[in-house]
């Protein structure tokens, strides 16, 4: 074969390998990248559509918020108003809080890509947990619409509306496409908890101390959603419960998948 033919043959084999890796997947438990991206995009689309359509009964959402406020007062967890007032008294912290609230999606994408590339052995488990969270939370949004403190708690300042990094028009466009009465549980905290869990799960064996640092991220988000008037303490507790249940569902999902493979 001529040098040109050899080079063409090598290029052809490289292209074939790349196509195989993208569509079929690799060893080590890593799914096929293109199939994985398509599946996750479908989950995101369905979740967004169903979330936007979930319980929009303003009267019910307000009544549920008032009931939750009563419960928090009874157990001395009614700190949402004081937390929001604290932020308004420290204006230098407002913009960092808004950035933290708005840009957390970058952390979700970053964690997904990092685990996929560097920790293929745990990727499927944490991705299943993410999907389980998206599926399990939707019935809660439908059954329990909840007004956030910025709508239902007198005295709370809507920090995000007043200082949004996206600008007023863009912010309104986003809110028009979202369900504003789904405060229970807080998915800002929920997705942040998933990020921490994914990093912790990937690093717990090799770097246990470093793995524990990942939980700082959802703790920061919990503080941010409180001080910006977007959630109550019990919304955050609901997020933690959602993660625990989703981990259990993902584990059961994995056991069923292993049994199916064993039968085949």
URJODA-V596567 format. One record per backbone hydrogen bond with DSSP energy under -0.5 kcal/mol. NH is the residue of the N-H (numbers start at 1). CO is the residue of the C=O. E is the energy in kcal/mol with one decimal. If there is no record, write none. Layout:
BEGIN
nh	co	e
NH	CO	E
NH	CO	E
END
This chain:
BEGIN
nh	co	e
6	2	-2.5
7	3	-2.5
8	4	-2.3
9	5	-2.4
10	6	-2.5
11	7	-2.5
12	8	-2.3
13	9	-2.2
14	10	-2.3
15	11	-2.4
16	12	-2.2
17	13	-2.3
18	14	-2.5
19	15	-2.6
20	16	-2.3
21	17	-2.6
22	18	-2.1
23	19	-2.1
24	20	-2.9
25	20	-1.1
26	30	-1.3
30	27	-0.6
33	21	-0.7
34	22	-1.7
35	22	-0.8
36	32	-2.7
37	33	-2.8
38	34	-2.3
39	35	-2.4
40	36	-2.6
41	37	-2.5
42	38	-1.9
43	39	-2.1
44	40	-2.6
45	41	-2.4
46	42	-2.6
47	43	-2.8
48	44	-2.6
49	45	-2.3
50	46	-2.6
51	47	-2.8
52	48	-2.2
53	49	-1.3
54	50	-0.8
54	51	-0.8
58	56	-1.0
61	57	-2.6
62	58	-2.5
63	59	-2.4
64	60	-2.6
65	61	-1.8
66	62	-2.4
67	63	-2.1
68	64	-2.4
69	65	-2.5
70	66	-1.9
71	67	-2.0
72	68	-2.6
73	69	-2.2
74	70	-2.2
75	71	-1.7
76	73	-1.0
77	72	-3.5
78	72	-0.8
79	77	-2.1
83	79	-2.8
84	80	-2.1
85	81	-2.5
86	82	-2.2
87	83	-1.6
88	84	-1.9
89	85	-1.4
90	87	-1.5
93	90	-2.3
94	91	-1.2
95	91	-0.6
97	93	-1.9
98	94	-2.1
99	95	-2.4
100	96	-2.4
101	97	-2.2
102	98	-2.4
103	99	-2.7
105	102	-0.6
106	103	-1.3
107	103	-0.6
107	104	-0.6
108	104	-1.6
109	105	-2.3
110	106	-2.5
111	107	-2.7
112	108	-2.3
113	109	-2.5
114	110	-2.5
115	111	-2.7
116	112	-2.3
117	113	-2.6
118	114	-3.0
119	114	-0.5
119	115	-1.9
122	119	-1.6
123	119	-0.9
124	120	-0.6
126	122	-2.1
127	123	-2.8
128	124	-2.4
129	125	-1.7
130	126	-2.0
131	127	-2.4
132	128	-2.6
133	129	-2.1
134	130	-1.9
135	131	-2.2
136	132	-2.9
137	133	-1.9
138	134	-0.7
139	135	-0.6
140	136	-0.6
141	137	-2.1
142	138	-2.1
143	139	-2.7
144	140	-2.8
146	181	-2.4
147	61	-1.8
148	180	-0.6
150	229	-2.1
151	148	-1.9
152	148	-2.0
153	149	-2.5
154	152	-0.6
156	153	-1.9
159	157	-1.6
159	228	-1.0
160	228	-0.5
162	158	-1.4
163	159	-1.6
164	160	-0.7
167	164	-1.2
171	167	-2.4
172	168	-2.2
173	169	-2.1
174	170	-2.1
175	171	-2.4
176	172	-2.3
177	173	-0.9
177	174	-0.8
178	175	-1.3
180	178	-0.8
182	179	-0.6
183	146	-1.6
185	183	-0.6
186	235	-1.3
187	185	-0.7
190	186	-2.2
191	187	-3.0
192	188	-1.4
193	189	-2.7
194	190	-2.0
195	191	-2.1
196	192	-2.1
197	193	-2.7
198	194	-2.9
199	195	-2.3
200	196	-2.8
201	197	-3.0
202	198	-1.8
203	199	-2.1
204	200	-1.9
207	203	-3.1
211	207	-2.5
212	208	-1.4
213	209	-0.9
213	210	-0.7
214	210	-0.5
214	211	-1.1
215	212	-1.4
216	213	-1.9
217	214	-1.1
218	214	-0.5
219	215	-1.4
220	216	-2.4
221	217	-2.0
222	218	-2.6
223	219	-1.9
224	220	-2.2
225	221	-2.7
226	222	-1.3
227	223	-2.5
228	224	-1.9
229	226	-1.2
230	225	-1.9
231	225	-1.6
236	232	-1.2
237	233	-1.9
238	234	-2.1
239	235	-1.5
240	236	-1.9
241	237	-2.1
242	238	-2.2
243	239	-2.1
244	240	-2.1
245	241	-2.5
246	242	-2.4
247	243	-2.4
248	244	-1.8
249	245	-2.3
250	246	-2.8
251	247	-2.1
252	248	-2.2
253	249	-2.6
254	250	-2.3
255	251	-2.2
256	252	-2.3
257	253	-2.2
258	254	-2.2
259	255	-2.2
260	256	-2.1
261	257	-2.2
262	258	-2.3
263	259	-2.2
264	260	-1.9
END
